[in-house]
Amino acid sequence: MKIVSRNEELLRDALSCIPQPSSRTSLASCNRLIRFEDISAAAFKIQCGVQKTPCMYSRLSKQYGMDIYLKKEFLQYTGSVKERGVLYLLMSLPQEQQRKGVIVASDSNFSMAVAHHASELRVPVFVILCTSTAPARVRMCRDYGAMVISYGATGKDSQLHARRLAQENGYLYLEEEDSAVYLSGLGTVGLEMYEQVPKLDAVIFPAGGHCGLLAGSAAALKHLNPHISVIGVESESFPVLQQSLKAGHPNDDQACNNHHFYGDVSGVCFGSNSLQLTGKLVDKVVSVREEDILISMLRLLEYERATVDAEGAIGLAALVAGKLPELKGKRVAVVICSGNLELHLLQQCIARALTLDNRVCRFSLVISDCPGDMSKLLELLAREEARVLDIKQERTFVTSELFTVEVICTVETRDKIHTAQLRNALLERYPTAAWTER
C-alpha cells in the first residue's frame, strides 16, 4: 500500500531537482525520493542484524529542567549508528556484487560497520588504511573480519589505492554517501524513537557534514508527527551544515580538522540529497563549543555510565550549553550515536572536562621551609574536604626570600561552589596564593 501524506510531498519537492550522483561515489543507486515506506522496509529488513537500542529516561532530566530520553546507539556492535545504513546498503546489493566483494578506505565508523556486516553476510571485504592509522583501529577492523591492507602515508593515498583495486578486481568501492538506501537505513532510528517514547516534543541529532542520520530520521519523524521538532547540532569550529544550507549546496571549501576527537563532526558536506532533506524537514541547526562537548562527555560518563566520543556527545552538548531554552519542560529525545573514542583521547578529554567543570583546580603559594608548615597547608585542604591529586615543591628557583618553598598543588573539588569556598579559605590564610586559571 502506498502511503501518501503532506510530508511525503515535502520530501518529493525537496528531492525533485537533485543531480545524479557525482564521481566521488561508486554506488550505482540513484538519489531518488526517500519515502516513509522505504524507511519502514529498511527497519523490517535489518531488524535481525542490528540492535533495537534502548531510549531511556535520563537522570540528567532534573538538572536541565526537561524530560530527557537518551537513544543509546553507541550500544551497537561496532559502537555506531552507521551500522543501520551500512547493513541495509549491503543487503540491497546485487548477489553478483556481494559475491565479488566490497572495499573501503578509512578508519571511520562507517568502515568498521562495513567490515563487520560484510563479514556477517559473507561478503568479501577489504579495508585499506594509511600507515599512520592507530594500531587499535587496525586491530578492530581485522577483528570484525575484514582483510586489512596498510598503504600510503595519507588517507588520500589509501583511497586512490582502494579505487584502483576496485577497478582491477571488480570490488565495489564504498564511501559514506547519501543514497536513498543508506538514508533509509539511518532513518530507522527515528522510527524506533517514535515507538519508544510517546508524546515526543523534540528530537536532537548530531549534524555536521555527515548529516545522513539527521536527514533520514527527520523524514521518518515528520511523516509520523509533523509537530515533533527536529534539531541538529554541529561544532562551532566546523559549521559545515549551516554554511551549506545558507549557500544552498554542499560546501566543500570548509576547512576540516582531521583530529580523531571530532570524527565525522568536522567532515565536509557530502551530498545534496541529505542537505535538501535537512533544509526542508529540520526545524533548527545549532552549534556548540568544544568545551560544551567535553562537559557533555563527562555528564554522560557520570550519570549514564556511557563512554562516548564527540559525535555521540554533541547532541546533549546543546542542552549543556543552554542553546535550546525553548525545550524547558518538554519531552526531548537525544541520539547518542557513537562511542568509538581511543583510550588515550578519553583520558585527555575527561581530565580537561573536569577542569572546565571547575572540579579540578591548581594553585601555587610560598611558605617557609620549616617543619610543620606543609602539614598546616594539608590540614587546611583536609578541613575544606579537597582531595589532593598532586603536590610539588620548588626550592631552587624560588625568587622570594631565602628559606622558603613554592608549593604547586592540584586538587579535586565537588563543584564550582566548593571550589570558590576553597579559594577563599586559602586566600585568608595565604594572601599571596595564586590560582591557575583554566
Buried (B, 14 or more C-beta within 10 A) or exposed (E): EEEEEEBBEBBBEBBEEBEEBEEEBBBEBEBBBBBBBBBBBBBEBBEEBBEEBEBBEBEBBEEBEBBBBBBBBBBBBBBBBBBBBBBBBBBBBEEEBBEBBBBBBBBBBBBBBBBBBBBBBEBBBBBBBBEEBBEEBBEBBEEBBBBBBEBBEEBEBBBBBBBEBBEEEEBBBBBBBBBBBBBBBBBBBBBBBBEBBEEBBBBBBBBBBBBBBBBBBBBBBBBBEEEBBBBBBBBBBBBBBBBBBEEEEBBEEBEBEEEBBBBBBBBBBBBBBBBBBBBBBBEBBBBBBBBBBBBBBBBBBBBBEBBBBBBBBBBBBBBBBEBBEEBEEBBBBBBBBBBBBBEEBBEEBBEBBBBBBBBBBBBBBBBEBEEEEBEEBEEBBEEBEBEEEEBEEEEEEBEEEEEBBBBBBBBBBBEEEBBEBBBEBBBEEBEEBEBEEE
